Amino acid sequence: MTTTADASPGLMKLREPFPEHQISKLPKKNNKTGSTIYLSYVGHAALTDRLLDADPNWSWEPFAVDDRGLPALDGFGGMWIRLTVCGITRIGYGHAGEKSGGDAIKEVIGDALRNAGMRFGAALDLWHKGDLHKDEEEKDSLVPALEASIAHVEAKKMGALQVAAQAAGEQLEPNVRRAITAVAAKVSTITIPEAFDLIEDQGLNGDEKTYLWGMLDSKIRSGLKTEGQHRAMAGVPK
């Protein structure tokens, strides 16, 4: 696979957007609504011009030939080809639709080249029939909003925790609050397993635990929860 990092200038040239004057419109009837839509596409001549800009020695060959040495069509009237540009070969398929005769053969070749060229990135946005990177752009635009929403929820949780911790602290004697504050300070300097053991050794009641929890960093609280879950799953006694 050829990546952006190791692609030749010729292959990168194929990925450049086509100018408006090289983009044609193909009318196509919508069988469901009866209306006509116009699909954007790059014609044979415009694609050939781009291929020559990318690699003057580009070439294509059919997958198979008939007994006369001519490109062989499959049972659907289409043709598989190999397109080689800048030493890289990729596969394409062309079909003439409802055309017949010599025009059909030319259409098969042109269609196959466009299809194979798309594998190199040529007119890829037109093949997509829409905004190729729209989903990525929408996702990027949603990230800040999602992060803000998460932060808002976390802030509400933190606010509720602080309120509960303050209320719990009011039920405790000053010496008990001082002792729990010392435990919280110690917890922030040791590992999570050590902190879990230290807290368990204190034998704290409900209000005391709530008061302590309100003084701990969110990462420490999360780590302590995970540690407790792991110990419970492993059957480790408290």
ROMI-145342 format. One line per 2 residues: for each residue x, y, z of C-alpha. Coordinates in Angstrom, 1 decimal, m for minus. Example, Ala and Ser with C-alpha at 12.3 -4.5 7.8 and 13.67 -1.06 7.14 Angstrom:
<sites>
12.3,m4.5,7.8 ~ 13.7,m1.1,7.1
</sites>
This chain:
<sites>
0.0,0.0,0.0 ~ 1.3,3.5,m0.9
0.8,6.0,1.9 ~ 0.9,9.8,1.9
4.3,9.6,3.5 ~ 6.0,7.6,0.7
3.8,8.6,m2.3 ~ 5.6,10.0,m5.3
4.8,13.6,m6.6 ~ 3.0,11.9,m9.5
0.7,10.0,m7.3 ~ 0.0,13.0,m5.2
m0.8,14.9,m8.4 ~ m3.6,12.4,m9.1
m5.3,13.3,m5.8 ~ m5.5,17.0,m6.6
m9.1,18.3,m7.1 ~ m10.1,18.7,m10.7
m10.9,22.3,m11.8 ~ m14.5,23.1,m12.5
m14.1,23.4,m16.3 ~ m13.0,19.7,m16.3
m16.0,18.4,m14.4 ~ m19.0,17.3,m16.5
m22.6,16.7,m15.5 ~ m24.3,13.4,m16.3
m28.2,13.5,m16.2 ~ m29.7,10.5,m14.4
m33.3,9.7,m13.8 ~ m34.4,8.8,m10.3
m36.6,5.7,m10.8 ~ m38.4,6.3,m7.5
m39.3,9.9,m7.9 ~ m39.1,10.3,m11.6
m37.0,13.4,m11.2 ~ m33.7,14.0,m13.0
m30.5,14.4,m11.0 ~ m27.1,15.5,m12.4
m24.0,13.5,m11.3 ~ m20.6,15.2,m11.5
m17.9,13.2,m13.2 ~ m14.5,13.7,m15.0
m14.4,12.6,m18.6 ~ m12.0,10.4,m20.4
m10.0,13.3,m21.8 ~ m9.6,15.2,m18.5
m8.6,12.0,m16.7 ~ m6.0,11.2,m19.4
m4.6,14.7,m19.1 ~ m4.2,14.2,m15.4
m2.6,10.8,m15.8 ~ m0.1,12.3,m18.2
0.7,15.0,m15.7 ~ 1.2,12.4,m13.0
3.2,10.0,m15.1 ~ 3.9,10.3,m18.9
4.6,6.6,m19.0 ~ 1.3,5.5,m17.4
m0.3,2.4,m19.0 ~ m3.3,0.1,m18.7
m4.0,m3.5,m19.8 ~ m7.0,m5.7,m19.7
m7.2,m8.7,m17.4 ~ m7.8,m11.0,m20.4
m7.8,m10.9,m24.2 ~ m9.9,m12.9,m26.7
m8.7,m15.2,m29.5 ~ m7.9,m12.1,m31.7
m5.8,m10.5,m29.0 ~ m8.4,m7.8,m28.2
m9.5,m6.9,m24.7 ~ m12.1,m9.5,m23.5
m15.4,m8.4,m22.0 ~ m17.0,m10.3,m19.2
m20.5,m11.8,m19.3 ~ m22.0,m8.4,m18.3
m20.3,m6.5,m21.1 ~ m17.8,m5.0,m18.7
m14.0,m5.2,m18.5 ~ m11.5,m5.5,m15.8
m8.2,m3.7,m16.2 ~ m4.9,m3.0,m14.5
m3.9,0.7,m14.4 ~ m0.2,1.4,m13.7
0.9,4.9,m12.6 ~ 4.4,5.7,m11.3
5.1,2.0,m11.0 ~ 2.0,1.3,m8.9
m0.7,m1.0,m10.4 ~ m4.3,m1.0,m9.3
m7.5,m2.7,m10.6 ~ m10.5,m1.1,m12.2
m13.7,m2.1,m13.8 ~ m15.6,m0.5,m16.7
m19.1,m0.9,m18.2 ~ m20.9,0.9,m21.0
m24.4,0.9,m19.5 ~ m26.9,0.9,m22.3
m24.5,1.9,m25.1 ~ m23.6,m0.4,m27.9
m21.2,m0.7,m30.8 ~ m18.0,1.2,m31.0
m19.3,3.9,m28.5 ~ m19.8,1.1,m26.0
m16.2,m0.1,m26.3 ~ m14.9,3.5,m25.8
m17.2,3.9,m22.8 ~ m16.0,0.7,m21.3
m12.4,1.8,m21.5 ~ m13.1,5.3,m20.2
m15.2,4.0,m17.4 ~ m12.6,1.4,m16.4
m9.9,4.1,m16.3 ~ m12.0,6.4,m14.2
m12.8,3.5,m11.8 ~ m9.1,2.4,m11.6
m8.0,6.1,m11.3 ~ m10.3,6.5,m8.3
m8.3,3.8,m6.6 ~ m5.4,6.3,m6.8
m7.6,9.1,m5.5 ~ m8.4,10.7,m8.8
m11.7,12.6,m8.6 ~ m12.5,10.6,m5.4
m14.7,13.3,m4.1 ~ m16.9,13.1,m7.2
m17.2,9.3,m7.0 ~ m18.5,9.8,m3.4
m21.4,11.9,m4.8 ~ m21.2,14.1,m1.7
m18.8,15.7,0.7 ~ m16.2,13.0,1.2
m14.9,14.4,4.5 ~ m18.2,15.8,5.8
m18.5,13.1,8.5 ~ m14.9,13.8,9.7
m15.6,17.6,9.8 ~ m18.9,17.1,11.7
m17.1,14.7,14.1 ~ m14.4,17.3,14.7
m16.9,20.0,15.3 ~ m18.8,17.8,17.7
m15.7,17.0,19.8 ~ m15.6,20.4,21.6
m19.3,20.4,22.3 ~ m19.1,16.8,23.6
m16.1,17.7,25.8 ~ m18.0,20.7,27.2
m21.0,18.6,27.9 ~ m18.9,16.0,29.7
m17.2,18.7,31.7 ~ m20.6,20.2,32.6
m21.8,16.8,33.9 ~ m18.6,16.2,35.8
m18.9,19.7,37.3 ~ m22.5,19.0,38.5
m21.3,15.7,40.0 ~ m18.4,17.4,41.7
m20.8,20.1,43.0 ~ m23.1,17.5,44.4
m20.2,15.6,46.0 ~ m18.8,18.8,47.6
m22.3,19.6,49.0 ~ m22.6,16.1,50.4
m19.1,16.2,51.8 ~ m19.7,19.6,53.5
m22.9,18.3,55.0 ~ m21.2,15.2,56.3
m18.3,17.2,57.7 ~ m20.7,19.3,59.8
m21.8,16.1,61.6 ~ m18.2,15.3,62.6
m16.2,16.4,65.5 ~ m13.3,18.8,64.7
m10.6,16.2,65.7 ~ m12.3,13.6,63.4
m12.2,16.1,60.5 ~ m8.6,16.8,61.1
m7.7,13.1,61.2 ~ m9.6,12.5,57.9
m7.9,15.5,56.3 ~ m4.5,13.9,57.3
m5.6,10.7,55.6 ~ m6.6,12.5,52.4
m3.2,14.2,52.4 ~ m1.5,10.8,52.8
m3.6,9.2,50.1 ~ m2.3,11.7,47.5
1.3,10.6,48.1 ~ 1.0,6.8,47.8
m0.1,4.2,45.3 ~ m3.8,3.4,44.8
m3.5,m0.1,46.4 ~ m1.7,1.4,49.4
m4.4,4.2,49.6 ~ m7.2,1.6,49.4
m5.6,m0.3,52.3 ~ m5.1,2.8,54.3
m8.7,3.9,54.0 ~ m10.0,0.5,54.8
m7.8,0.4,58.0 ~ m9.5,3.6,59.2
m12.9,1.9,59.7 ~ m14.7,5.0,58.6
m18.5,5.3,58.9 ~ m20.8,6.8,56.2
m20.3,10.5,57.0 ~ m16.6,10.0,57.5
m16.2,8.3,54.1 ~ m18.3,11.0,52.3
m16.1,13.7,53.9 ~ m12.9,12.0,52.9
m14.2,11.3,49.3 ~ m15.0,15.0,48.9
m11.3,15.9,49.5 ~ m9.9,13.4,47.0
m8.9,14.1,43.4 ~ m11.2,12.6,40.8
m8.4,10.4,39.4 ~ m7.8,9.0,42.9
m11.5,8.4,43.4 ~ m11.7,6.6,40.1
m8.6,4.5,40.9 ~ m10.0,3.5,44.3
m13.3,2.5,42.8 ~ m11.5,0.3,40.2
m9.2,m1.2,42.9 ~ m12.3,m2.1,44.9
m14.0,m3.7,41.9 ~ m10.9,m5.8,41.1
m10.6,m7.0,44.7 ~ m14.2,m7.9,44.9
m13.9,m9.9,41.6 ~ m10.8,m11.6,42.9
m12.5,m12.4,46.2 ~ m10.0,m10.5,48.3
m11.5,m9.9,51.8 ~ m11.7,m6.3,53.0
</sites>
